[in-house]
Amino acid sequence: MAEPGVRAPEAAADRRWRLRHLPVLLLASALLGAVAALVGGVTGGGDAALGAAAGVAVAAASFTLTTVVLAWADAVNPQLVLPFGLGLYAAKFTLLGVVMVAVASTGWDGLIPLCLGIAAGVAVWTGVHIWWLTRVHQRGVSG
């Protein structure tokens, strides 16, 4: 069971706190997508540029979907976070697996850059999220 009262004052004062970090993460992903496309284009041509940028977009879309769904579930009832989180996790990884197998079966030259873009997107999203939590959010909570 969720601990009532732990976030109640914060949630009551700011109804949008669950999504406050999202613009920063999306901006970081957009910048990474541009850099990934540039690096892909220079090193491997058009397919690599498209693949790298698409990989970053896949990671950003996945994390954004999770953020929005879990914020909604938490706002409705914190006990919904675990079942929605696990269900979404299973659905996303199943869909990602199906898409990756389908893309791999085409022999597309952008497959490896797509995978690298996904990995870079995950690393940057996670790193920026950690930065936001420890620097920006922590500052707002403590002071």
LOMIMI-240719 format. One line per 5 residues: number of its first residue (from 1); their letters; for each residue x, y, z of N, C-alpha, C. Coordinates in pm, 1 decimal, always signed. Example, Ala and Ser with C-alpha at 12.3 -4.5 7.8 and 13.67 -1.06 7.14 Angstrom:
2
1	as	+1319.0:-569.0:+780.0:+1230.0:-450.0:+780.0:+1320.0:-330.0:+780.0; +1285.0:-225.0:+708.0:+1367.0:-106.0:+714.0:+1290.0:+3.0:+787.0 $
% end
This chain:
143
1	maepg	+83.1:-116.9:+0.0:+0.0:+0.0:+0.0:+88.4:+124.4:+0.0; +46.3:+224.6:-72.1:+122.1:+349.1:-77.9:+116.2:+419.1:+57.0; +216.6:+497.9:+83.7:+222.4:+570.0:+210.0:+144.1:+700.2:+195.3; +23.8:+706.3:+250.2:-53.1:+830.0:+236.9:+14.1:+942.3:+314.2; +7.5:+1059.2:+258.3:+63.1:+1174.8:+325.6:+206.4:+1206.4:+287.4 $
6	vrape	+279.5:+1109.3:+232.1:+418.2:+1135.3:+196.7:+425.4:+1237.0:+84.4; +342.3:+1220.0:-16.9:+342.6:+1312.1:-129.7:+218.5:+1399.8:-131.6; +129.5:+1382.3:-38.0:+2.9:+1455.2:-41.2:+21.7:+1606.5:-47.0; +105.4:+1666.9:+36.6:+120.5:+1813.4:+27.4:+177.2:+1857.3:-106.8; +276.4:+1784.4:-156.0:+337.6:+1818.8:-284.4:+236.2:+1803.8:-396.7 $
11	aaadr	+161.7:+1693.9:-395.9:+64.3:+1668.5:-501.0:-48.7:+1770.6:-497.6; -91.2:+1807.8:-378.1:-198.9:+1905.3:-366.9:-153.4:+2042.7:-415.0; -30.0:+2078.8:-385.9:+22.2:+2209.3:-425.3:+54.2:+2216.6:-573.9; +89.6:+2106.7:-632.8:+133.3:+2105.4:-773.0:+81.3:+1979.1:-839.7; -30.0:+1989.2:-908.1:-92.3:+1872.4:-971.3:-9.0:+1815.5:-1086.5 $
16	rwrlr	+85.8:+1892.5:-1139.3:+163.3:+1847.3:-1255.9:+303.0:+1797.0:-1219.1; +332.1:+1773.3:-1092.9:+466.9:+1736.1:-1050.9:+512.6:+1605.1:-1113.0; +420.3:+1516.9:-1146.9:+456.6:+1386.1:-1201.1:+516.6:+1395.5:-1341.6; +488.0:+1505.1:-1410.9:+534.4:+1521.2:-1549.2:+632.1:+1637.9:-1565.3; +669.7:+1699.1:-1455.9:+753.0:+1819.3:-1461.8:+885.9:+1794.7:-1533.1 $
21	hlpvl	+942.8:+1677.2:-1521.5:+1073.3:+1647.5:-1580.6:+1065.8:+1617.5:-1731.0; +947.6:+1590.4:-1780.5:+933.0:+1543.3:-1918.7:+987.8:+1640.3:-2024.3; +961.5:+1770.6:-2017.9:+1017.3:+1859.6:-2122.0:+1169.5:+1857.1:-2130.0; +1236.4:+1849.6:-2016.4:+1383.1:+1846.5:-2016.0:+1432.5:+1718.7:-2083.4; +1368.1:+1607.5:-2051.7:+1409.5:+1479.5:-2110.2:+1381.2:+1474.4:-2260.1 $
26	llasa	+1269.1:+1529.9:-2301.7:+1237.2:+1532.3:-2444.5:+1332.6:+1623.3:-2521.2; +1371.3:+1735.0:-2460.7:+1468.8:+1823.7:-2524.8:+1603.1:+1753.0:-2540.3; +1647.3:+1685.2:-2435.0:+1773.8:+1611.3:-2442.7:+1765.8:+1503.7:-2551.3; +1652.0:+1437.6:-2562.0:+1635.5:+1334.2:-2664.8:+1635.5:+1394.2:-2804.8; +1572.4:+1509.4:-2821.0:+1571.1:+1575.3:-2951.8:+1712.4:+1615.8:-2993.9 $
31	llgav	+1787.7:+1670.6:-2899.5:+1926.5:+1707.7:-2929.8:+2009.6:+1584.5:-2963.9; +1991.0:+1477.2:-2887.6:+2061.7:+1352.8:-2917.2:+2021.1:+1298.9:-3054.1; +1892.5:+1306.6:-3086.3:+1845.6:+1258.8:-3217.0:+1912.6:+1332.5:-3331.9; +1929.1:+1463.7:-3316.8:+1996.3:+1542.3:-3420.2:+2143.3:+1502.4:-3431.9; +2209.6:+1486.1:-3318.7:+2350.4:+1444.9:-3320.5:+2363.4:+1304.2:-3377.3 $
36	aalvg	+2273.3:+1214.6:-3338.9:+2277.0:+1076.4:-3388.7:+2257.6:+1073.7:-3540.4; +2164.9:+1153.9:-3590.1:+2142.6:+1159.4:-3734.9:+2266.3:+1212.2:-3806.2; +2328.3:+1314.6:-3750.4:+2449.1:+1370.9:-3810.2:+2562.7:+1268.7:-3812.8; +2586.7:+1205.6:-3698.5:+2693.5:+1105.1:-3691.1:+2661.7:+987.1:-3783.2; +2538.1:+943.0:-3782.4:+2499.2:+833.1:-3871.0:+2516.9:+868.5:-4016.9 $
41	gvtgg	+2477.8:+989.9:-4052.9:+2491.7:+1033.4:-4191.1:+2636.0:+1042.7:-4235.5; +2721.1:+1094.0:-4148.5:+2863.0:+1109.0:-4182.5:+2931.9:+973.2:-4191.7; +2897.8:+883.5:-4100.0:+2968.1:+754.5:-4095.8:+2906.8:+646.3:-4183.2; +2777.0:+656.7:-4212.3:+2715.4:+546.6:-4286.0:+2613.1:+585.1:-4390.3; +2593.2:+712.9:-4413.1:+2499.4:+755.5:-4516.1:+2357.0:+773.2:-4464.4 $
46	gdaal	+2266.6:+782.7:-4556.2:+2127.1:+813.6:-4526.2:+2056.8:+710.6:-4439.6; +2076.6:+581.9:-4471.2:+2011.9:+477.8:-4390.8:+2061.5:+480.0:-4246.5; +2189.5:+502.8:-4228.7:+2245.5:+508.7:-4093.6:+2193.7:+631.0:-4019.3; +2181.8:+743.8:-4087.9:+2128.2:+865.3:-4024.9:+1984.6:+842.0:-3980.7; +1905.2:+784.6:-4068.8:+1765.8:+755.9:-4036.2:+1755.5:+654.5:-3922.4 $
51	gaaag	+1835.7:+549.7:-3928.9:+1832.5:+446.9:-3826.1:+1870.9:+500.3:-3689.9; +1977.3:+579.3:-3682.8:+2023.9:+633.6:-3555.2:+1919.5:+727.3:-3494.3; +1865.3:+815.7:-3576.0:+1763.7:+908.6:-3526.2:+1636.8:+834.0:-3485.3; +1598.6:+734.7:-3563.3:+1479.7:+655.6:-3529.0:+1500.9:+579.0:-3398.5; +1620.6:+530.0:-3375.6:+1649.6:+459.5:-3250.9:+1632.1:+548.6:-3130.5 $
56	vavaa	+1682.5:+671.3:-3139.2:+1664.5:+767.1:-3029.9:+1515.3:+795.8:-3010.5; +1443.4:+810.1:-3121.1:+1299.5:+836.7:-3112.6:+1224.1:+720.5:-3048.3; +1264.3:+598.1:-3078.2:+1200.5:+480.9:-3017.5:+1219.6:+484.0:-2866.0; +1340.2:+511.2:-2820.8:+1367.0:+516.9:-2676.8:+1286.8:+629.4:-2611.9; +1286.9:+745.8:-2673.3:+1214.0:+859.9:-2616.1:+1064.0:+832.7:-2612.0 $
61	asftl	+1010.0:+774.5:-2717.9:+866.7:+743.0:-2719.9:+831.4:+641.1:-2612.6; +916.2:+542.0:-2595.9:+892.3:+439.1:-2495.2:+891.2:+498.7:-2354.7; +992.5:+578.5:-2323.3:+999.7:+639.7:-2190.4:+887.5:+740.3:-2168.6; +851.7:+814.6:-2272.1:+743.5:+911.6:-2260.0:+611.0:+841.6:-2231.9; +584.6:+735.2:-2305.0:+462.6:+657.8:-2281.8:+457.8:+607.2:-2138.4 $
66	ttvvl	+567.9:+551.8:-2091.0:+572.9:+502.4:-1953.8:+548.9:+615.5:-1854.6; +613.2:+728.2:-1875.6:+598.0:+842.0:-1784.8:+453.3:+887.4:-1776.6; +389.4:+902.7:-1890.4:+251.6:+952.2:-1893.3:+155.8:+850.5:-1830.8; +169.5:+724.8:-1866.7:+79.9:+622.4:-1812.4:+97.8:+607.5:-1661.6; +222.4:+604.0:-1615.0:+244.2:+588.2:-1471.2:+204.4:+714.0:-1393.1 $
71	awada	+220.6:+830.0:-1451.4:+173.7:+952.7:-1385.5:+22.2:+949.5:-1371.8; -45.7:+905.8:-1476.6:-191.0:+893.8:-1470.0:-231.7:+792.1:-1364.1; -168.3:+674.9:-1367.0:-203.2:+570.8:-1270.4:-179.2:+619.5:-1127.6; -69.6:+688.7:-1104.2:-38.1:+738.6:-970.6:-138.6:+844.6:-927.0; -183.3:+926.6:-1020.4:-281.1:+1030.0:-987.3:-416.8:+968.9:-953.1 $
76	vnpql	-452.3:+861.6:-1022.5:-580.5:+796.2:-996.8:-575.7:+718.5:-866.3; -475.0:+632.7:-853.8:-458.9:+550.5:-733.3:-317.8:+493.7:-735.8; -233.0:+528.6:-641.2:-94.9:+481.3:-642.6:-81.4:+328.7:-651.0; -181.8:+256.3:-609.8:-175.5:+110.1:-618.4:-186.0:+59.7:-762.6; -221.0:+147.1:-856.4:-227.0:+108.7:-997.2:-90.6:+114.8:-1065.6 $
81	vlpfg	+6.8:+178.2:-1001.5:+136.6:+197.6:-1065.6:+203.0:+64.2:-1098.2; +207.5:-28.2:-1004.8:+274.0:-156.8:-1029.5:+207.4:-236.1:-1140.9; +76.0:-260.7:-1137.9:+18.0:-339.5:-1247.8:+27.3:-270.4:-1384.0; +7.0:-139.2:-1386.5:+19.1:-68.5:-1514.4:+164.0:-66.8:-1560.7; +256.6:-47.2:-1468.2:+398.0:-46.1:-1504.1:+443.5:-179.8:-1560.1 $
86	lglya	+407.7:-287.5:-1493.0:+448.0:-420.8:-1540.3:+380.6:-456.2:-1672.2; +253.0:-424.1:-1683.7:+181.6:-452.5:-1809.2:+238.8:-374.9:-1925.9; +267.2:-248.3:-1902.3:+325.1:-164.4:-2006.8:+464.1:-212.9:-2045.3; +542.5:-251.2:-1945.6:+676.9:-304.6:-1969.7:+670.4:-428.0:-2059.8; +583.4:-520.5:-2026.1:+569.7:-642.6:-2106.8:+521.9:-610.3:-2248.5 $
91	akftl	+425.3:-522.0:-2260.3:+373.2:-485.6:-2392.4:+478.3:-415.6:-2477.3; +552.2:-322.2:-2416.7:+653.5:-248.0:-2492.5:+766.3:-338.9:-2539.5; +813.2:-426.7:-2453.7:+923.6:-512.1:-2495.5:+880.1:-617.9:-2595.4; +756.7:-661.9:-2585.9:+704.5:-753.1:-2687.7:+697.1:-682.0:-2822.3; +640.7:-561.2:-2822.6:+631.3:-483.8:-2946.8:+769.3:-450.8:-3001.9 $
96	lgvvm	+862.4:-412.7:-2915.6:+997.4:-382.6:-2961.1:+1062.1:-505.5:-3023.6; +1044.1:-620.7:-2963.2:+1099.4:-744.4:-3018.3:+1041.5:-775.9:-3154.9; +911.0:-761.2:-3168.6:+845.1:-788.1:-3298.0:+896.4:-690.8:-3404.1; +905.3:-563.4:-3368.4:+953.2:-463.3:-3464.3:+1098.1:-490.8:-3503.3; +1183.0:-521.1:-3406.3:+1324.5:-546.0:-3436.6:+1341.7:-669.3:-3526.1 $
101	vavas	+1265.0:-774.0:-3501.0:+1272.2:-893.2:-3587.0:+1224.8:-858.0:-3728.0; +1117.8:-780.8:-3738.1:+1067.1:-740.6:-3869.9:+1168.5:-655.4:-3944.2; +1230.0:-560.6:-3875.0:+1330.7:-474.4:-3939.2:+1452.5:-557.5:-3978.8; +1494.6:-648.3:-3891.3:+1612.2:-731.1:-3921.2:+1588.9:-819.7:-4042.9; +1465.1:-863.6:-4062.6:+1436.4:-952.3:-4175.7:+1440.5:-880.8:-4310.7 $
106	tgwdg	+1441.9:-747.2:-4308.6:+1445.5:-673.4:-4435.1:+1586.4:-656.3:-4489.6; +1688.3:-671.8:-4402.6:+1825.4:-649.8:-4446.1:+1861.5:-502.2:-4457.0; +1783.4:-416.3:-4393.1:+1803.8:-271.6:-4399.9:+1939.1:-234.6:-4341.4; +2010.8:-147.7:-4408.6:+2143.3:-103.0:-4364.4:+2139.0:-15.7:-4238.7; +2023.0:+31.9:-4202.6:+2011.6:+117.3:-4084.6:+1985.1:+41.4:-3956.0 $
111	liplc	+1984.8:-92.8:-3960.4:+1952.2:-171.7:-3841.2:+2051.4:-150.3:-3726.9; +2179.5:-159.7:-3754.2:+2279.6:-141.6:-3647.9:+2274.6:+1.4:-3592.7; +2268.6:+104.4:-3678.4:+2252.4:+239.4:-3623.0:+2122.4:+255.7:-3543.4; +2015.9:+187.3:-3583.5:+1891.7:+190.1:-3506.7:+1915.1:+136.0:-3366.1; +1982.6:+23.4:-3356.8:+2013.9:-36.3:-3225.7:+2102.5:+55.7:-3143.4 $
116	lgiaa	+2201.7:+114.6:-3206.8:+2289.8:+207.5:-3136.0:+2214.1:+332.9:-3091.6; +2121.4:+377.9:-3174.1:+2038.1:+492.8:-3137.3:+1949.6:+462.1:-3017.6; +1894.3:+341.5:-3013.7:+1814.1:+301.4:-2897.8:+1900.7:+300.9:-2772.4; +2018.1:+240.6:-2782.5:+2108.5:+235.1:-2666.4:+2148.6:+375.2:-2621.0; +2182.5:+461.9:-2715.3:+2220.3:+599.4:-2679.7:+2101.4:+673.7:-2619.9 $
121	gvavw	+1983.4:+651.9:-2675.4:+1863.2:+716.4:-2622.8:+1834.3:+674.8:-2479.7; +1850.1:+546.8:-2450.7:+1830.1:+497.4:-2314.1:+1933.6:+558.4:-2219.9; +2059.4:+559.7:-2262.6:+2166.4:+613.0:-2176.8:+2146.4:+761.5:-2148.6; +2114.2:+839.0:-2251.1:+2097.3:+983.3:-2232.0:+1971.9:+1012.2:-2149.9; +1861.1:+944.6:-2179.5:+1737.9:+965.9:-2102.6:+1763.3:+936.0:-1955.1 $
126	tgvhi	+1827.3:+823.2:-1928.6:+1854.1:+783.2:-1790.5:+1948.2:+881.7:-1722.2; +2053.7:+920.7:-1790.9:+2148.6:+1015.2:-1733.5:+2086.9:+1150.6:-1704.7; +2009.6:+1203.3:-1797.7:+1945.9:+1333.2:-1777.6:+1840.2:+1323.2:-1667.7; +1770.5:+1210.4:-1662.1:+1670.7:+1191.7:-1557.1:+1738.1:+1189.1:-1419.3; +1849.6:+1120.6:-1408.6:+1924.3:+1119.7:-1282.2:+1970.0:+1260.8:-1247.2 $
131	wwltr	+2024.4:+1333.2:-1345.4:+2065.5:+1471.1:-1322.3:+1947.6:+1554.3:-1273.4; +1833.0:+1541.8:-1340.5:+1716.2:+1620.4:-1303.8:+1671.8:+1588.0:-1160.8; +1668.1:+1460.9:-1127.0:+1624.6:+1421.1:-992.6:+1719.6:+1469.6:-884.0; +1849.9:+1461.5:-910.7:+1947.0:+1496.8:-806.3:+1977.5:+1645.4:-799.7; +1960.8:+1717.2:-908.5:+1996.8:+1860.2:-909.3:+1873.1:+1950.2:-908.2 $
136	vhqrg	+1784.5:+1932.1:-1002.4:+1670.8:+2022.6:-1018.1:+1559.4:+1989.3:-918.7; +1512.9:+1865.0:-919.3:+1403.0:+1825.8:-831.9:+1443.6:+1834.2:-685.3; +1561.4:+1789.1:-652.9:+1608.2:+1791.3:-514.4:+1614.7:+1934.7:-461.4; +1657.1:+2027.6:-546.8:+1663.0:+2167.6:-508.6:+1523.4:+2220.8:-477.4; +1424.3:+2180.2:-560.0:+1286.9:+2223.7:-538.3:+1224.8:+2164.9:-413.3 $
141	vsg	+1264.7:+2042.7:-376.7:+1209.4:+1976.6:-258.5:+1270.5:+2034.0:-131.6; +1401.8:+2057.4:-134.0:+1468.9:+2100.6:-11.4:+1462.9:+2251.2:+10.9; +1437.2:+2327.1:-92.7:+1446.8:+2469.2:-69.5:+1346.6:+2545.5:-141.9 $
% end
